[in-house]
């Protein structure tokens, strides 16, 4: 599947399609089965980056790299008792805190307000968009662009091109994997689907170049934005064509 947006913003690597399926793809990379709470085999974002480079990655509930990955990808919700201390100030002699939230109480409230996602398939698959076949398009839920600041500006502007409002791109606190999956699935279920800027998660950033963020859209919204490329500033008027020269 070709993307006009990727071409228009001179995206170096492929947009990544995230699919839900009951069929495990052949020759896909996958983490080993599940670590215990507080341990990590790998990070979903390393797989996302691999998919942008041409690989196909697959996850099930037991192979998400870390316990947070199972939540960020939508397989389950966090169980309290560990996470509220891990994300905040820790628990004396038991859990080392990451200090992402001020108190465990704030984490508990945050957890209660997370999207309630129920995946209708066994596997989450990340693959380069150009490798998605016509037969697979009905399984695509999210499209993720890994972008620099110029490219992000272009996509954020395009997301507002066909709507009268100015709030069609959002960003939320959360894990890197939630910002490209569960937060976007929540948008997919809304009447006015919005794009999500993500990968501001401090832990996930070690797997990325310093100037890279994600711009993720539900597949339906992706198609709408694709249809607007030729009518928009990406092809007409001044401004973008000059900026494009430096990419």
C-alpha positions in Angstrom: 0.0 0.0 0.0 1.4 3.3 -1.1 1.1 6.5 1.1 0.8 9.9 -0.6 1.5 11.5 2.8 4.8 9.6 3.3 5.9 10.7 -0.2 4.8 14.3 0.3 6.8 14.7 3.6 9.8 12.8 2.2 9.5 10.2 5.0 12.8 8.2 5.1 11.4 5.0 6.5 8.1 3.3 5.9 4.9 4.2 7.8 4.0 1.2 10.0 0.6 -0.4 9.7 -0.7 -2.1 12.9 -3.0 -5.0 12.2 -5.2 -7.2 14.3 -5.4 -10.8 13.2 -5.8 -14.4 14.3 -3.2 -15.5 11.8 0.5 -15.3 12.9 2.5 -14.0 10.0 5.4 -16.1 8.7 9.0 -15.0 9.3 7.9 -12.3 11.8 10.1 -11.2 14.7 8.7 -11.8 18.1 9.8 -11.5 21.7 10.1 -14.5 24.0 7.2 -15.2 26.3 6.3 -12.9 29.2 8.5 -11.5 31.9 7.4 -11.0 35.5 6.4 -7.6 36.7 9.3 -5.1 36.8 11.4 -7.0 34.3 11.8 -6.5 30.6 12.8 -8.7 27.6 12.5 -5.9 25.1 10.5 -2.8 24.1 7.6 -2.7 21.7 9.1 0.5 20.3 12.2 -1.3 19.2 9.9 -3.6 17.1 8.0 -0.5 15.8 11.3 0.9 14.6 12.2 -2.4 13.0 8.9 -2.5 11.1 9.6 1.0 9.8 12.9 -0.4 8.4 11.2 -3.3 6.6 10.7 -6.1 9.2 7.4 -7.6 10.3 6.8 -7.9 14.1 4.1 -9.8 15.9 2.9 -9.8 19.5 0.4 -11.8 21.5 -0.5 -11.4 25.2 2.6 -13.3 26.4 5.2 -11.8 24.0 5.0 -8.0 24.5 8.5 -7.6 25.9 7.4 -6.2 29.2 4.2 -6.1 31.3 3.5 -2.5 30.3 3.6 -3.6 26.7 0.6 -5.9 27.2 -1.4 -2.9 28.4 -0.1 -0.4 25.8 -1.0 -2.8 23.0 -4.4 -3.4 24.5 -4.2 -7.0 25.6 -5.1 -6.2 29.2 -5.3 -3.5 31.9 -2.7 -2.9 34.6 -3.2 -4.7 37.9 -2.6 -2.4 40.8 -0.2 -3.3 43.6 3.0 -2.7 41.7 2.6 -0.2 38.9 1.4 2.7 41.0 4.7 2.5 43.0 6.9 1.8 39.9 5.6 4.9 38.0 5.9 7.2 41.1 8.1 7.3 44.2 8.7 3.5 44.6 8.1 1.4 47.7 10.7 1.2 50.4 13.1 -1.8 50.0 10.7 -3.4 47.4 10.2 -1.3 44.3 12.4 1.3 42.7 10.3 4.2 41.4 10.6 6.0 38.0 9.1 9.3 39.3 6.9 9.8 36.2 4.0 10.7 38.6 4.3 12.5 41.9 2.5 9.9 44.1 1.1 6.4 43.9 -2.4 7.9 44.4 -2.1 9.9 41.2 -1.0 6.8 39.3 -4.1 4.9 40.6 -6.4 7.6 39.4 -4.6 7.8 36.1 -4.9 4.0 35.6 -8.7 4.1 36.3 -9.1 6.6 33.4 -7.1 4.6 30.8 -8.9 3.4 27.6 -10.8 0.2 28.1 -9.6 -1.8 25.1 -10.8 -5.3 24.1 -8.8 -6.7 21.2 -10.9 -8.8 18.8 -8.0 -10.9 17.6 -5.1 -12.9 19.0 -2.2 -11.1 17.4 -1.0 -7.5 17.0 1.1 -7.2 13.9 3.4 -4.3 12.9 4.5 -4.2 9.3 5.7 -1.7 6.7 2.7 -0.1 5.1 3.9 -1.0 1.6 3.8 -4.7 2.5 0.1 -4.6 3.4 -1.9 -6.5 0.7 -5.4 -5.6 -0.5 -6.6 -8.7 1.4 -5.2 -7.3 4.7 -6.6 -3.8 4.6 -9.7 -4.8 6.6 -7.3 -5.8 9.4 -5.4 -2.5 9.6 -6.4 -0.5 12.7 -3.6 2.1 13.0 -1.0 3.7 10.8 2.1 5.2 12.5 4.6 7.7 11.0 8.0 8.2 12.7 8.7 11.8 11.9 11.0 14.8 12.6 9.6 18.2 13.6 9.1 19.4 10.0 7.3 16.3 9.0 5.2 16.3 12.2 4.2 19.9 11.5 3.0 18.9 8.0 0.9 16.0 9.2 -0.6 18.0 12.1 -1.6 20.7 9.7 -3.1 18.1 7.3 -5.1 16.6 10.1 -6.9 19.9 10.5 -7.2 20.6 6.8 -10.8 19.2 6.3 -12.3 20.1 9.7 -13.5 23.5 11.1 -12.0 22.8 14.6 -8.4 23.2 15.8 -8.1 20.2 18.1 -7.8 17.3 15.6 -4.4 16.3 16.9 -3.8 15.3 20.5 -1.1 14.0 22.8 -1.4 12.2 26.1 0.9 11.0 29.0 1.6 7.3 28.7 3.9 4.6 27.6 5.4 4.7 24.1 3.4 1.7 23.0 0.1 3.1 24.3 0.7 6.3 22.2 0.8 4.2 19.0 -1.8 1.7 19.9 -4.3 1.8 22.7 -4.6 5.6 22.7 -5.2 5.5 18.9 -7.7 2.7 19.2 -9.7 4.9 21.6 -9.7 7.6 18.9 -10.8 5.0 16.3 -13.9 4.3 18.4 -14.8 8.1 18.6 -17.1 10.0 16.3 -14.4 12.6 15.4 -11.2 10.5 15.1 -8.1 12.4 16.0 -4.4 11.8 15.3 -2.1 11.1 18.3 1.4 12.5 18.7 3.4 10.1 20.8 6.7 8.6 21.9 7.2 11.2 24.5 7.7 8.4 27.0 11.2 8.8 28.5 11.8 5.0 28.7 10.9 4.5 25.0 13.1 7.3 23.7 16.3 5.3 24.1 15.2 3.3 21.1 14.7 6.3 18.9 16.7 9.1 17.3 16.7 12.2 19.4 14.5 14.2 16.9 11.9 11.4 16.3 8.3 11.4 17.4 5.3 9.4 16.3 2.2 10.6 14.5 -0.5 7.9 14.6 -3.9 7.8 13.1 -6.8 5.3 13.0 -7.0 3.7 9.6 -10.2 5.3 8.6 -8.8 8.7 9.3 -5.6 7.8 7.5 -7.6 7.2 4.3 -9.4 10.5 4.7 -6.0 12.3 5.1 -4.6 10.5 2.1 -7.4 11.7 -0.1 -6.7 15.3 0.9 -3.0 15.4 0.0 -3.4 16.6 -3.6 -5.9 19.3 -2.6 -3.8 20.7 0.3 -0.7 22.8 1.1 1.4 19.7 0.5 1.0 20.2 -3.2 -0.2 23.8 -3.5 0.6 27.3 -2.3 3.8 28.4 -0.6 5.4 27.3 2.6 5.7 23.6 2.6 7.4 23.2 -0.7 10.2 25.4 0.5 10.5 23.5 3.8 10.5 20.2 1.9 13.7 21.2 0.3 15.6 20.8 3.5 14.4 17.3 4.3 
